Amino acid sequence: MKFHFIAIPNLLNRMPEGINFGLVFFILVAIAVLTTGVGLIETITVNITEFFKIGRKKSVWFVLCMMVLLTASSILSYGSWKTIEFFGMRIFEFIDHVSSNILLTICGLLISCMLFFIGNLINFKWILMWVQLR
């Protein structure tokens, strides 16, 4: 994040027509963020709709409300909740620590186990023979 909001504006200040290029760049970044967000919300919404057998509108509102509730804590950790700490870290730092140091490791381990399991199911020898034929 520091790259987008510190390094790029410094670079754009030194470029000829950097203001115009920067405006276009950050508008495109905003569009990319919105489309990615819609894709993430869509995946969760479809799964909730199918699992709980509820309507699409209810599912979308539920996902959006949960997103607001979950993200409000990290936003408020630099405002009115800045004195609240978990294990000596502010809420935002705690969420960052858990996601980057614990969840990433667990997800990597689970992906490795899944690939190993799938590899054993489809038999590695068949894959090697198929690659050699090509």
N, C-alpha and C positions, 0 to 999 in steps of 0.2 A: 504494500500500500504506500509506503514511503516513496517508492519510485514514481508512482503516478502523481503525487501531490507535491513533491519537492524537486526531484531531478528533472522531470519533464517540463514543468514551468520554467525552471532555470535555463534549460536548453532552448525553449521557445522564445525566451526573452532575447537570446543572442542571435536568433535566426532572422533573416529578412522575411517579412510577412509572417512572423511567428505568431502574432495575435490571431490572424485568420486561420492559420493551420491549427493552432491550439484550440480554437473554437470548434472547428470541424472534428478534431481528434476527440475532444471531451464529449461532444454530442454523440459521436459514434460509440464511445465507451458507455455512455448512459443507455443507448439503445441496446448494446450487447448485454448490459446488466439486466435490463428489463426483459429481454427475450429469454435469457437464461433463467431468470426468476419465474417466468411463466412456465417454462419447461419443468422446473422443479416442483412447482405447485401442482401442475397437471398430473405428474406421476403420483404424487401423494393423494390427490383428490380422486383419481380413478381407483386406486387401491382401497381407499376408505369407502367410496360409493359401492364397490363390489362386495367388500367384506361385510359391511354393516347394512347393506341393502337400503340405503337412504338416497334421497334425491341429490342431484348434482349441485343445486344451489346451496342446500344445507351443508354438503360436504365442502364446498369452496369456502363458505363462511366459517366453518369449523377450522379448516386449515389456516385461513388468514388470521382468525382470532388466536389460535395457538402460536402462530409465528409472532404476532405482536406481543403476546405474553412472554414468550421465550426470549425475544430480542430486547424487550424493555429492560430486563435486568442488566444486560451488558451496556445499554445506552445510559441508564441511570447510574451506573457505577462510576461515571465521571461527573455526575451531578449531585443530586441529593443523597444518593446512596454511597458516596465515596468513602465513608467511614466504615462500611460493612466489609468485613474480611473473612475469607475462608483459608485456613492454613497459612496465614500471613500474607495473603494476596487479595487484591481487590477482586470484585466479581468478574470483571472483564479478563483480568490476568489469570484467574482461576479457570475460566472457560477456555482461554487460549492454551493454558498448560495442559488441561485434561484432553482437549481435542488434538493437540499436536504431539504430545508425548505418550498418551495412553491409548486413545481411540485409534490413531493412525497405526500404532504397533499392533493392536489387536486385529484391526481390519487387514493389515498385511499378512498376519499369521493365518487368519481365516481364509483369505484368498489363496495362499499357498497350499493350505490343506485341501481346499476345494479343487484346485487344479491337479493336485496329486491324486485325489480320489477319482476325478473324471478321467485322468490319464490312465489309471489302473482299470477303469471300466471299459475304455475303448481299446485297450491293449497297445502299448507303445510299439510293439513289433509291426503292427499293421500300419502305423503312421510312418515308421522308417521305410517299410517296403513301398508305400505310396510315394514318398519323397524321392526314393531312388529311381522309380519308374519315370519320373518327370524329367 
